[in-house]
């Protein structure tokens, strides 16, 4: 009985882990953790004197994004992302992984951790495999 069960489950397990999307899944986790980091920093900070949020993550192109904090006069100052080696304010995706939806987006969190009144959708891709990241409007929930 055990051998029959193993014979049934082995192809499923092999197929699940033989797909080449491990890098994509890892990058999805990294960008989510960086978004949450910016969100936590925003919730622990005050708004600028003009009531604009301070913390933002800019997705300038399909290969990189950068974390910024705005000072009291609104000037953007780059801020190191956690886990980057060497320490850096910019994260670069490995070869073959791109942001295919969300390029040019600046994700801004207010002091409540909210990205605003619209969902923010980002899509990562590696060949034909895609992963979508949604930052829920108002609440800032990142599943």
C-alpha positions in Angstrom: 0.0 0.0 0.0 2.8 2.4 0.9 4.6 1.7 -2.4 1.4 2.3 -4.4 0.9 5.6 -2.6 4.5 6.6 -3.3 4.1 5.6 -7.0 1.1 8.0 -7.2 2.6 10.9 -5.3 6.2 10.9 -6.8 5.3 12.2 -10.3 3.3 15.0 -8.7 6.1 16.0 -6.4 8.7 15.8 -9.2 6.6 17.8 -11.5 5.9 20.5 -8.9 9.6 21.0 -8.1 11.1 20.5 -11.5 9.7 23.7 -13.0 12.3 26.4 -13.3 10.5 29.1 -11.5 12.4 29.0 -8.2 14.2 32.3 -9.1 10.9 34.0 -9.9 9.4 32.8 -6.6 12.4 34.1 -4.7 12.3 37.5 -6.4 8.6 37.7 -5.7 9.3 37.2 -2.0 12.1 39.8 -2.1 10.0 42.5 -3.7 7.2 41.8 -1.3 9.5 42.1 1.7 10.9 45.4 0.3 7.4 46.7 -0.2 6.5 45.7 3.4 9.7 47.3 4.7 8.8 50.6 3.0 5.3 50.3 4.4 6.5 49.7 7.9 8.9 52.7 7.6 6.0 54.9 6.5 3.9 53.8 9.4 6.7 54.7 11.8 7.3 58.1 10.2 5.3 61.4 10.0 4.1 63.0 6.9 6.0 65.8 5.2 5.0 69.3 6.3 2.8 69.5 3.2 1.0 66.2 4.3 2.6 64.2 1.5 3.9 60.7 2.3 7.6 60.2 2.8 8.3 56.7 1.7 8.2 55.4 -1.8 9.5 52.5 -3.9 10.1 53.6 -7.5 10.1 50.9 -10.3 12.0 52.9 -12.9 12.5 50.1 -15.4 11.9 46.4 -15.9 15.1 45.3 -14.2 15.4 47.5 -11.0 13.6 49.4 -8.3 14.8 51.9 -5.7 13.6 52.9 -2.2 13.4 56.6 -1.3 12.5 58.7 1.7 11.4 62.4 1.1 12.8 64.9 3.6 10.9 67.9 5.0 11.4 70.0 1.8 10.3 67.1 -0.4 13.8 66.1 -1.7 14.1 62.3 -2.4 16.9 60.6 -0.5 17.8 57.0 -1.5 17.5 54.6 1.5 19.2 51.2 1.7 17.0 48.2 1.2 17.3 45.4 3.7 19.1 42.2 2.6 21.0 43.8 -0.3 24.6 42.7 -0.5 26.6 45.0 -0.7 24.2 47.5 0.9 22.2 49.3 -1.7 19.1 51.4 -2.2 18.4 49.6 -5.6 17.5 46.0 -6.2 18.3 44.5 -9.6 16.6 41.4 -10.8 18.7 38.5 -12.1 19.0 37.8 -15.8 15.7 36.5 -17.2 13.4 38.1 -14.6 11.6 41.3 -15.4 8.8 43.5 -14.2 6.3 43.3 -17.1 3.5 45.4 -15.5 4.2 48.3 -13.2 7.2 49.9 -14.9 7.2 53.6 -14.1 5.1 53.1 -11.0 6.0 54.8 -7.8 4.5 53.0 -4.8 3.9 55.5 -2.1 2.8 54.6 1.4 1.2 57.1 3.8 1.6 57.0 7.6 -1.2 54.4 7.8 0.6 52.1 5.4 -2.0 52.7 2.7 -1.0 53.0 -1.0 -4.0 55.2 -1.6 -7.5 54.6 -3.0 -6.4 52.3 -5.9 -4.9 48.8 -5.9 -1.3 48.7 -7.1 -0.6 45.8 -9.4 2.9 44.6 -10.3 3.7 41.6 -12.5 7.0 39.7 -12.5 7.8 37.3 -15.3 10.4 34.7 -16.3 9.9 33.5 -19.8 6.2 32.4 -19.9 5.7 32.2 -16.1 4.2 35.2 -14.4 3.6 36.2 -10.8 1.3 39.1 -9.8 1.7 41.2 -6.7 -1.3 43.2 -5.6 -1.1 45.9 -2.9 -4.6 46.4 -1.8 -6.0 49.9 -1.8 -6.7 51.7 1.5 -5.4 48.8 3.7 -2.0 48.2 2.0 -2.4 44.5 2.4 0.2 42.6 0.4 -0.8 38.9 0.2 
